[in-house]
Amino acid sequence: MKAGKLSESILKRSVLRQLHNSAVRAPGVGIDFGAVDASAGKQIVTAEACRAFDTFPEAGVYAALNNLVCSGAKPLGITMTLLLPTSASENDLRAWISAVSRVSEKEQIPVLGGHTEVLRTVTSPQLIVQAVGEADRELFVTAAGAQPDMDVIVTKWVGLEGTAILATEHREELSARYAQPFLDKAAKYIDYLSIRSEAAVAAKSGVAAMHDLSEGGVFGALWELGQCSGVGLEIDLKKIPIRQETIEICEFFDLNPYKLLSGGSLLLAAADGNALVHAIRQAGGEAVIIGRTIDSNDRVLINGEERRFLETTQTDELWNMVKCN
């Protein structure tokens, strides 16, 4: 199999069909969490993510938390498993645990436990994080709630996580073309990975569907939202928010920025997108309407006069670029 995210067909055929799940909401295509009923109108929600890294281990923590908060849940804690190669040193271990701890303190989410192990079969550090949270049943959201004729919204900018990793892992190459302040700014995008605030506002502001952007970038997330909700899409490519640093770094490596690892951005569907965008901006966030859902199976990208169909979820552009993956 190819490196990176499983294809949708393999995921359905060899994973989801093998699971006989009685959860209130079982994971599925575009739904990266599971939920079970608790008492007093609450649900317990869990989500998990894995990152293979040499840089930015905190990205693994945010990947799990972002999966969780897309349900409308409030995080209660995380557990982690850290698998290390024999080449890792104790100083490396301290640095990686320190990065996880910084996220824990910043987000005020405790580390509830975990496991660390050194394995000969591991060639780079592997961080697996599970997040646990609680959601009010009436605020519970999935990526399956979009209906035709809703606004589609993106928060912040796409490609932030991938841009930060490329600017750090390939700094020497990029320095031949770009000034250090440009690369410093791009690397700092790792500080924008949390979507917790935007997701909390959206859950209380009439959102119908939420999905975090991650592997596969905004194109992958759009496909999964449409597939999960059973709706078509008309998306204006020029309205998708993206930073200039992302565009230029992707041009340098001949990558598609709309398929780049995009942790830190959230995809939303709502009947009144303008009201939702206003609520997110009032809370200090950034959001913009990029298109509409339609009563069709067509998922269309519009670029001026050009119209083309969105492809099925693709392997992330970053997988073959950086040593951490």
Contacts in CASP RR format, 6 or more apart in sequence:
PFRMAT RR
TARGET T0000
AUTHOR 0000-0000-0000
METHOD contacts of the structure
MODEL  1
MKAGKLSESILKRSVLRQLHNSAVRAPGVGIDFGAVDASAGKQIVTAEAC
RAFDTFPEAGVYAALNNLVCSGAKPLGITMTLLLPTSASENDLRAWISAV
SRVSEKEQIPVLGGHTEVLRTVTSPQLIVQAVGEADRELFVTAAGAQPDM
DVIVTKWVGLEGTAILATEHREELSARYAQPFLDKAAKYIDYLSIRSEAA
VAAKSGVAAMHDLSEGGVFGALWELGQCSGVGLEIDLKKIPIRQETIEIC
EFFDLNPYKLLSGGSLLLAAADGNALVHAIRQAGGEAVIIGRTIDSNDRV
LINGEERRFLETTQTDELWNMVKCN
1 10 0 8 1.000
2 315 0 8 1.000
3 315 0 8 1.000
3 319 0 8 1.000
3 320 0 8 1.000
3 325 0 8 1.000
4 215 0 8 1.000
4 315 0 8 1.000
4 316 0 8 1.000
4 319 0 8 1.000
4 325 0 8 1.000
5 215 0 8 1.000
5 216 0 8 1.000
5 313 0 8 1.000
5 315 0 8 1.000
5 316 0 8 1.000
6 15 0 8 1.000
7 312 0 8 1.000
7 313 0 8 1.000
8 29 0 8 1.000
8 224 0 8 1.000
8 227 0 8 1.000
8 312 0 8 1.000
8 313 0 8 1.000
11 28 0 8 1.000
11 29 0 8 1.000
12 29 0 8 1.000
16 27 0 8 1.000
16 28 0 8 1.000
16 29 0 8 1.000
19 26 0 8 1.000
21 27 0 8 1.000
23 34 0 8 1.000
23 35 0 8 1.000
23 36 0 8 1.000
24 34 0 8 1.000
24 35 0 8 1.000
24 36 0 8 1.000
24 37 0 8 1.000
24 43 0 8 1.000
25 31 0 8 1.000
25 33 0 8 1.000
25 34 0 8 1.000
25 35 0 8 1.000
25 43 0 8 1.000
25 71 0 8 1.000
25 140 0 8 1.000
25 142 0 8 1.000
26 34 0 8 1.000
27 33 0 8 1.000
27 34 0 8 1.000
28 228 0 8 1.000
29 224 0 8 1.000
29 227 0 8 1.000
29 228 0 8 1.000
30 143 0 8 1.000
30 211 0 8 1.000
30 224 0 8 1.000
30 225 0 8 1.000
30 227 0 8 1.000
30 228 0 8 1.000
31 142 0 8 1.000
31 143 0 8 1.000
31 144 0 8 1.000
31 228 0 8 1.000
32 47 0 8 1.000
32 49 0 8 1.000
32 67 0 8 1.000
32 70 0 8 1.000
32 212 0 8 1.000
33 45 0 8 1.000
33 46 0 8 1.000
33 47 0 8 1.000
33 67 0 8 1.000
33 68 0 8 1.000
33 70 0 8 1.000
33 71 0 8 1.000
33 73 0 8 1.000
34 45 0 8 1.000
34 46 0 8 1.000
34 47 0 8 1.000
34 71 0 8 1.000
35 43 0 8 1.000
35 44 0 8 1.000
35 45 0 8 1.000
35 46 0 8 1.000
35 71 0 8 1.000
35 73 0 8 1.000
35 135 0 8 1.000
35 140 0 8 1.000
36 43 0 8 1.000
36 44 0 8 1.000
37 43 0 8 1.000
37 44 0 8 1.000
37 137 0 8 1.000
38 44 0 8 1.000
38 134 0 8 1.000
41 136 0 8 1.000
41 137 0 8 1.000
41 138 0 8 1.000
42 134 0 8 1.000
42 135 0 8 1.000
42 136 0 8 1.000
42 137 0 8 1.000
43 73 0 8 1.000
43 134 0 8 1.000
43 135 0 8 1.000
43 136 0 8 1.000
43 137 0 8 1.000
43 140 0 8 1.000
44 132 0 8 1.000
44 133 0 8 1.000
44 134 0 8 1.000
45 68 0 8 1.000
45 71 0 8 1.000
45 72 0 8 1.000
45 73 0 8 1.000
45 132 0 8 1.000
45 133 0 8 1.000
45 134 0 8 1.000
45 135 0 8 1.000
46 68 0 8 1.000
46 130 0 8 1.000
46 131 0 8 1.000
46 132 0 8 1.000
46 133 0 8 1.000
47 64 0 8 1.000
47 65 0 8 1.000
47 67 0 8 1.000
47 68 0 8 1.000
47 71 0 8 1.000
47 130 0 8 1.000
47 131 0 8 1.000
48 64 0 8 1.000
48 67 0 8 1.000
48 128 0 8 1.000
48 129 0 8 1.000
48 130 0 8 1.000
48 131 0 8 1.000
49 60 0 8 1.000
49 63 0 8 1.000
49 64 0 8 1.000
49 66 0 8 1.000
49 67 0 8 1.000
49 128 0 8 1.000
49 129 0 8 1.000
49 214 0 8 1.000
50 60 0 8 1.000
50 63 0 8 1.000
50 126 0 8 1.000
50 127 0 8 1.000
50 128 0 8 1.000
50 129 0 8 1.000
51 57 0 8 1.000
51 59 0 8 1.000
51 60 0 8 1.000
51 63 0 8 1.000
51 126 0 8 1.000
51 127 0 8 1.000
51 324 0 8 1.000
52 124 0 8 1.000
52 125 0 8 1.000
52 126 0 8 1.000
52 127 0 8 1.000
52 324 0 8 1.000
52 325 0 8 1.000
53 59 0 8 1.000
53 60 0 8 1.000
53 96 0 8 1.000
53 124 0 8 1.000
53 125 0 8 1.000
53 127 0 8 1.000
53 324 0 8 1.000
54 124 0 8 1.000
54 125 0 8 1.000
54 169 0 8 1.000
54 323 0 8 1.000
54 324 0 8 1.000
55 165 0 8 1.000
55 168 0 8 1.000
55 169 0 8 1.000
55 322 0 8 1.000
55 324 0 8 1.000
56 99 0 8 1.000
56 164 0 8 1.000
56 165 0 8 1.000
56 168 0 8 1.000
56 190 0 8 1.000
56 324 0 8 1.000
57 96 0 8 1.000
57 99 0 8 1.000
57 100 0 8 1.000
57 125 0 8 1.000
57 127 0 8 1.000
58 99 0 8 1.000
58 100 0 8 1.000
58 102 0 8 1.000
58 103 0 8 1.000
58 190 0 8 1.000
58 193 0 8 1.000
59 161 0 8 1.000
59 165 0 8 1.000
59 190 0 8 1.000
59 193 0 8 1.000
59 263 0 8 1.000
60 127 0 8 1.000
60 129 0 8 1.000
61 78 0 8 1.000
61 80 0 8 1.000
61 100 0 8 1.000
61 103 0 8 1.000
61 104 0 8 1.000
61 127 0 8 1.000
61 129 0 8 1.000
62 103 0 8 1.000
62 193 0 8 1.000
62 194 0 8 1.000
62 263 0 8 1.000
62 264 0 8 1.000
63 129 0 8 1.000
63 214 0 8 1.000
63 263 0 8 1.000
64 78 0 8 1.000
64 129 0 8 1.000
64 130 0 8 1.000
64 131 0 8 1.000
65 75 0 8 1.000
65 78 0 8 1.000
65 107 0 8 1.000
65 109 0 8 1.000
65 129 0 8 1.000
65 131 0 8 1.000
65 194 0 8 1.000
65 196 0 8 1.000
66 193 0 8 1.000
66 194 0 8 1.000
66 195 0 8 1.000
66 196 0 8 1.000
66 199 0 8 1.000
66 212 0 8 1.000
66 214 0 8 1.000
66 263 0 8 1.000
66 264 0 8 1.000
66 266 0 8 1.000
67 131 0 8 1.000
67 212 0 8 1.000
67 214 0 8 1.000
68 75 0 8 1.000
68 131 0 8 1.000
68 132 0 8 1.000
68 133 0 8 1.000
69 75 0 8 1.000
69 195 0 8 1.000
69 196 0 8 1.000
69 199 0 8 1.000
69 200 0 8 1.000
69 212 0 8 1.000
70 141 0 8 1.000
70 142 0 8 1.000
70 143 0 8 1.000
70 195 0 8 1.000
70 199 0 8 1.000
70 210 0 8 1.000
70 211 0 8 1.000
70 212 0 8 1.000
70 266 0 8 1.000
71 135 0 8 1.000
71 140 0 8 1.000
71 141 0 8 1.000
71 142 0 8 1.000
71 210 0 8 1.000
72 135 0 8 1.000
72 139 0 8 1.000
72 140 0 8 1.000
72 141 0 8 1.000
72 199 0 8 1.000
72 200 0 8 1.000
72 203 0 8 1.000
72 210 0 8 1.000
73 133 0 8 1.000
73 134 0 8 1.000
73 135 0 8 1.000
73 140 0 8 1.000
74 133 0 8 1.000
74 134 0 8 1.000
74 135 0 8 1.000
74 200 0 8 1.000
75 107 0 8 1.000
75 109 0 8 1.000
75 131 0 8 1.000
75 132 0 8 1.000
75 133 0 8 1.000
75 196 0 8 1.000
76 109 0 8 1.000
76 132 0 8 1.000
76 133 0 8 1.000
76 134 0 8 1.000
77 109 0 8 1.000
77 110 0 8 1.000
77 111 0 8 1.000
77 112 0 8 1.000
77 131 0 8 1.000
77 132 0 8 1.000
77 133 0 8 1.000
78 104 0 8 1.000
78 109 0 8 1.000
78 110 0 8 1.000
78 111 0 8 1.000
78 112 0 8 1.000
78 129 0 8 1.000
78 130 0 8 1.000
78 131 0 8 1.000
78 132 0 8 1.000
79 111 0 8 1.000
79 112 0 8 1.000
79 113 0 8 1.000
79 114 0 8 1.000
79 129 0 8 1.000
79 130 0 8 1.000
79 132 0 8 1.000
80 100 0 8 1.000
80 111 0 8 1.000
80 113 0 8 1.000
80 114 0 8 1.000
80 115 0 8 1.000
80 127 0 8 1.000
80 128 0 8 1.000
80 129 0 8 1.000
80 130 0 8 1.000
81 114 0 8 1.000
81 115 0 8 1.000
81 116 0 8 1.000
81 117 0 8 1.000
81 126 0 8 1.000
81 127 0 8 1.000
81 128 0 8 1.000
81 129 0 8 1.000
82 93 0 8 1.000
82 96 0 8 1.000
82 97 0 8 1.000
82 115 0 8 1.000
82 116 0 8 1.000
82 117 0 8 1.000
82 125 0 8 1.000
82 126 0 8 1.000
82 127 0 8 1.000
82 128 0 8 1.000
83 116 0 8 1.000
83 117 0 8 1.000
83 118 0 8 1.000
83 119 0 8 1.000
83 122 0 8 1.000
83 125 0 8 1.000
83 126 0 8 1.000
83 128 0 8 1.000
84 92 0 8 1.000
84 93 0 8 1.000
84 116 0 8 1.000
84 117 0 8 1.000
84 118 0 8 1.000
84 119 0 8 1.000
84 122 0 8 1.000
84 125 0 8 1.000
85 118 0 8 1.000
85 119 0 8 1.000
85 120 0 8 1.000
85 122 0 8 1.000
85 123 0 8 1.000
85 124 0 8 1.000
85 125 0 8 1.000
86 118 0 8 1.000
86 119 0 8 1.000
86 120 0 8 1.000
88 118 0 8 1.000
88 125 0 8 1.000
92 125 0 8 1.000
93 116 0 8 1.000
96 125 0 8 1.000
96 127 0 8 1.000
100 111 0 8 1.000
100 127 0 8 1.000
100 129 0 8 1.000
101 111 0 8 1.000
103 109 0 8 1.000
104 110 0 8 1.000
104 111 0 8 1.000
107 194 0 8 1.000
107 196 0 8 1.000
109 131 0 8 1.000
112 132 0 8 1.000
124 323 0 8 1.000
124 324 0 8 1.000
139 203 0 8 1.000
139 204 0 8 1.000
141 202 0 8 1.000
141 203 0 8 1.000
141 207 0 8 1.000
141 208 0 8 1.000
141 209 0 8 1.000
141 210 0 8 1.000
142 209 0 8 1.000
142 210 0 8 1.000
142 228 0 8 1.000
143 209 0 8 1.000
143 210 0 8 1.000
143 211 0 8 1.000
143 224 0 8 1.000
143 225 0 8 1.000
143 228 0 8 1.000
143 229 0 8 1.000
144 209 0 8 1.000
144 228 0 8 1.000
144 229 0 8 1.000
145 208 0 8 1.000
145 209 0 8 1.000
145 228 0 8 1.000
145 229 0 8 1.000
145 269 0 8 1.000
146 152 0 8 1.000
146 208 0 8 1.000
146 209 0 8 1.000
146 225 0 8 1.000
146 226 0 8 1.000
146 229 0 8 1.000
146 230 0 8 1.000
146 231 0 8 1.000
146 269 0 8 1.000
146 293 0 8 1.000
147 208 0 8 1.000
147 229 0 8 1.000
147 231 0 8 1.000
147 269 0 8 1.000
147 271 0 8 1.000
147 293 0 8 1.000
148 231 0 8 1.000
148 232 0 8 1.000
148 293 0 8 1.000
148 294 0 8 1.000
148 295 0 8 1.000
148 296 0 8 1.000
149 292 0 8 1.000
149 293 0 8 1.000
149 294 0 8 1.000
149 295 0 8 1.000
150 208 0 8 1.000
150 231 0 8 1.000
150 269 0 8 1.000
150 270 0 8 1.000
150 271 0 8 1.000
150 273 0 8 1.000
150 292 0 8 1.000
150 293 0 8 1.000
151 269 0 8 1.000
151 270 0 8 1.000
151 271 0 8 1.000
151 272 0 8 1.000
151 273 0 8 1.000
151 274 0 8 1.000
151 276 0 8 1.000
151 289 0 8 1.000
151 291 0 8 1.000
151 292 0 8 1.000
152 222 0 8 1.000
152 225 0 8 1.000
152 233 0 8 1.000
152 235 0 8 1.000
152 267 0 8 1.000
152 268 0 8 1.000
152 269 0 8 1.000
152 289 0 8 1.000
152 290 0 8 1.000
152 291 0 8 1.000
152 292 0 8 1.000
152 293 0 8 1.000
153 267 0 8 1.000
153 268 0 8 1.000
153 269 0 8 1.000
153 270 0 8 1.000
153 273 0 8 1.000
153 276 0 8 1.000
153 277 0 8 1.000
153 287 0 8 1.000
153 288 0 8 1.000
153 289 0 8 1.000
153 290 0 8 1.000
154 213 0 8 1.000
154 218 0 8 1.000
154 240 0 8 1.000
154 241 0 8 1.000
154 265 0 8 1.000
154 266 0 8 1.000
154 267 0 8 1.000
154 268 0 8 1.000
154 287 0 8 1.000
154 288 0 8 1.000
154 290 0 8 1.000
155 195 0 8 1.000
155 198 0 8 1.000
155 264 0 8 1.000
155 265 0 8 1.000
155 266 0 8 1.000
155 268 0 8 1.000
155 280 0 8 1.000
155 285 0 8 1.000
155 286 0 8 1.000
155 287 0 8 1.000
156 192 0 8 1.000
156 195 0 8 1.000
156 198 0 8 1.000
156 241 0 8 1.000
156 264 0 8 1.000
156 265 0 8 1.000
156 266 0 8 1.000
156 285 0 8 1.000
156 286 0 8 1.000
156 287 0 8 1.000
157 241 0 8 1.000
157 242 0 8 1.000
157 243 0 8 1.000
157 246 0 8 1.000
157 265 0 8 1.000
157 286 0 8 1.000
158 213 0 8 1.000
158 217 0 8 1.000
158 218 0 8 1.000
158 240 0 8 1.000
158 241 0 8 1.000
158 242 0 8 1.000
158 246 0 8 1.000
158 257 0 8 1.000
158 258 0 8 1.000
158 260 0 8 1.000
158 262 0 8 1.000
158 265 0 8 1.000
159 189 0 8 1.000
159 213 0 8 1.000
159 217 0 8 1.000
159 218 0 8 1.000
159 242 0 8 1.000
159 243 0 8 1.000
159 246 0 8 1.000
159 257 0 8 1.000
159 260 0 8 1.000
159 261 0 8 1.000
159 262 0 8 1.000
159 263 0 8 1.000
159 265 0 8 1.000
160 189 0 8 1.000
160 190 0 8 1.000
160 192 0 8 1.000
160 193 0 8 1.000
160 243 0 8 1.000
160 246 0 8 1.000
160 262 0 8 1.000
160 263 0 8 1.000
160 264 0 8 1.000
160 265 0 8 1.000
161 189 0 8 1.000
161 190 0 8 1.000
161 193 0 8 1.000
161 214 0 8 1.000
161 261 0 8 1.000
161 262 0 8 1.000
161 263 0 8 1.000
161 264 0 8 1.000
162 189 0 8 1.000
162 246 0 8 1.000
162 260 0 8 1.000
162 261 0 8 1.000
162 262 0 8 1.000
162 263 0 8 1.000
162 318 0 8 1.000
163 186 0 8 1.000
163 189 0 8 1.000
163 243 0 8 1.000
163 245 0 8 1.000
163 246 0 8 1.000
163 249 0 8 1.000
163 250 0 8 1.000
163 260 0 8 1.000
164 186 0 8 1.000
164 187 0 8 1.000
164 188 0 8 1.000
164 189 0 8 1.000
164 190 0 8 1.000
165 190 0 8 1.000
165 261 0 8 1.000
165 318 0 8 1.000
165 322 0 8 1.000
165 324 0 8 1.000
166 174 0 8 1.000
166 186 0 8 1.000
166 249 0 8 1.000
166 253 0 8 1.000
166 318 0 8 1.000
166 321 0 8 1.000
166 322 0 8 1.000
167 174 0 8 1.000
167 183 0 8 1.000
167 186 0 8 1.000
167 187 0 8 1.000
167 189 0 8 1.000
167 245 0 8 1.000
167 249 0 8 1.000
168 187 0 8 1.000
168 190 0 8 1.000
169 321 0 8 1.000
169 322 0 8 1.000
169 323 0 8 1.000
169 324 0 8 1.000
170 253 0 8 1.000
170 321 0 8 1.000
170 322 0 8 1.000
171 183 0 8 1.000
171 187 0 8 1.000
173 252 0 8 1.000
174 183 0 8 1.000
174 249 0 8 1.000
174 252 0 8 1.000
175 183 0 8 1.000
177 252 0 8 1.000
178 248 0 8 1.000
178 249 0 8 1.000
178 252 0 8 1.000
182 245 0 8 1.000
182 248 0 8 1.000
185 245 0 8 1.000
186 245 0 8 1.000
186 246 0 8 1.000
186 249 0 8 1.000
189 243 0 8 1.000
189 245 0 8 1.000
192 264 0 8 1.000
193 263 0 8 1.000
193 264 0 8 1.000
194 264 0 8 1.000
195 212 0 8 1.000
195 263 0 8 1.000
195 264 0 8 1.000
195 265 0 8 1.000
195 266 0 8 1.000
197 283 0 8 1.000
197 284 0 8 1.000
197 285 0 8 1.000
198 266 0 8 1.000
198 280 0 8 1.000
198 283 0 8 1.000
198 285 0 8 1.000
198 287 0 8 1.000
199 210 0 8 1.000
199 266 0 8 1.000
201 279 0 8 1.000
201 280 0 8 1.000
201 283 0 8 1.000
202 210 0 8 1.000
202 266 0 8 1.000
202 268 0 8 1.000
202 270 0 8 1.000
202 276 0 8 1.000
202 279 0 8 1.000
202 280 0 8 1.000
203 210 0 8 1.000
204 279 0 8 1.000
205 270 0 8 1.000
205 275 0 8 1.000
205 276 0 8 1.000
205 279 0 8 1.000
205 280 0 8 1.000
206 270 0 8 1.000
206 271 0 8 1.000
206 272 0 8 1.000
206 275 0 8 1.000
206 276 0 8 1.000
207 268 0 8 1.000
207 269 0 8 1.000
207 270 0 8 1.000
207 276 0 8 1.000
208 269 0 8 1.000
208 270 0 8 1.000
208 271 0 8 1.000
209 225 0 8 1.000
209 228 0 8 1.000
209 229 0 8 1.000
209 268 0 8 1.000
209 269 0 8 1.000
210 266 0 8 1.000
210 267 0 8 1.000
210 268 0 8 1.000
211 221 0 8 1.000
211 224 0 8 1.000
211 225 0 8 1.000
211 228 0 8 1.000
211 266 0 8 1.000
211 267 0 8 1.000
212 221 0 8 1.000
212 263 0 8 1.000
212 264 0 8 1.000
212 265 0 8 1.000
212 266 0 8 1.000
212 267 0 8 1.000
213 221 0 8 1.000
213 262 0 8 1.000
213 263 0 8 1.000
213 264 0 8 1.000
213 265 0 8 1.000
213 266 0 8 1.000
213 267 0 8 1.000
214 221 0 8 1.000
214 261 0 8 1.000
214 262 0 8 1.000
214 263 0 8 1.000
215 261 0 8 1.000
215 315 0 8 1.000
215 316 0 8 1.000
216 259 0 8 1.000
216 260 0 8 1.000
216 261 0 8 1.000
216 262 0 8 1.000
216 313 0 8 1.000
216 314 0 8 1.000
216 315 0 8 1.000
216 316 0 8 1.000
216 317 0 8 1.000
217 258 0 8 1.000
217 259 0 8 1.000
217 260 0 8 1.000
217 261 0 8 1.000
217 262 0 8 1.000
217 316 0 8 1.000
218 240 0 8 1.000
218 258 0 8 1.000
218 262 0 8 1.000
218 265 0 8 1.000
218 267 0 8 1.000
219 256 0 8 1.000
219 258 0 8 1.000
219 259 0 8 1.000
219 310 0 8 1.000
219 311 0 8 1.000
219 313 0 8 1.000
219 314 0 8 1.000
220 259 0 8 1.000
220 313 0 8 1.000
220 314 0 8 1.000
221 262 0 8 1.000
221 267 0 8 1.000
222 233 0 8 1.000
222 235 0 8 1.000
222 267 0 8 1.000
222 299 0 8 1.000
222 310 0 8 1.000
223 299 0 8 1.000
223 310 0 8 1.000
223 311 0 8 1.000
223 312 0 8 1.000
223 313 0 8 1.000
224 313 0 8 1.000
225 233 0 8 1.000
225 267 0 8 1.000
225 269 0 8 1.000
226 232 0 8 1.000
226 233 0 8 1.000
226 293 0 8 1.000
226 299 0 8 1.000
229 269 0 8 1.000
229 293 0 8 1.000
230 297 0 8 1.000
231 293 0 8 1.000
231 294 0 8 1.000
231 295 0 8 1.000
231 296 0 8 1.000
232 293 0 8 1.000
232 294 0 8 1.000
232 295 0 8 1.000
232 296 0 8 1.000
232 297 0 8 1.000
232 298 0 8 1.000
232 299 0 8 1.000
232 300 0 8 1.000
233 291 0 8 1.000
233 292 0 8 1.000
233 293 0 8 1.000
233 294 0 8 1.000
233 298 0 8 1.000
233 299 0 8 1.000
233 300 0 8 1.000
233 310 0 8 1.000
234 291 0 8 1.000
234 292 0 8 1.000
234 294 0 8 1.000
234 300 0 8 1.000
234 302 0 8 1.000
235 290 0 8 1.000
235 291 0 8 1.000
235 299 0 8 1.000
235 300 0 8 1.000
235 301 0 8 1.000
235 302 0 8 1.000
235 310 0 8 1.000
236 290 0 8 1.000
236 291 0 8 1.000
236 302 0 8 1.000
236 303 0 8 1.000
237 258 0 8 1.000
237 301 0 8 1.000
237 302 0 8 1.000
237 303 0 8 1.000
237 304 0 8 1.000
238 303 0 8 1.000
238 304 0 8 1.000
239 288 0 8 1.000
239 289 0 8 1.000
239 290 0 8 1.000
239 291 0 8 1.000
240 258 0 8 1.000
240 290 0 8 1.000
241 286 0 8 1.000
241 288 0 8 1.000
241 290 0 8 1.000
242 257 0 8 1.000
242 258 0 8 1.000
246 257 0 8 1.000
246 260 0 8 1.000
247 257 0 8 1.000
250 256 0 8 1.000
250 257 0 8 1.000
250 260 0 8 1.000
250 317 0 8 1.000
253 321 0 8 1.000
255 317 0 8 1.000
255 318 0 8 1.000
255 321 0 8 1.000
256 317 0 8 1.000
257 317 0 8 1.000
259 314 0 8 1.000
259 316 0 8 1.000
259 317 0 8 1.000
260 316 0 8 1.000
260 317 0 8 1.000
260 318 0 8 1.000
261 316 0 8 1.000
261 317 0 8 1.000
261 318 0 8 1.000
268 276 0 8 1.000
268 287 0 8 1.000
269 293 0 8 1.000
270 276 0 8 1.000
273 289 0 8 1.000
274 289 0 8 1.000
276 287 0 8 1.000
277 287 0 8 1.000
277 288 0 8 1.000
277 289 0 8 1.000
280 286 0 8 1.000
280 287 0 8 1.000
281 287 0 8 1.000
298 309 0 8 1.000
299 309 0 8 1.000
299 310 0 8 1.000
300 307 0 8 1.000
300 308 0 8 1.000
300 309 0 8 1.000
300 310 0 8 1.000
301 307 0 8 1.000
301 308 0 8 1.000
301 309 0 8 1.000
301 310 0 8 1.000
318 325 0 8 1.000
319 325 0 8 1.000
END
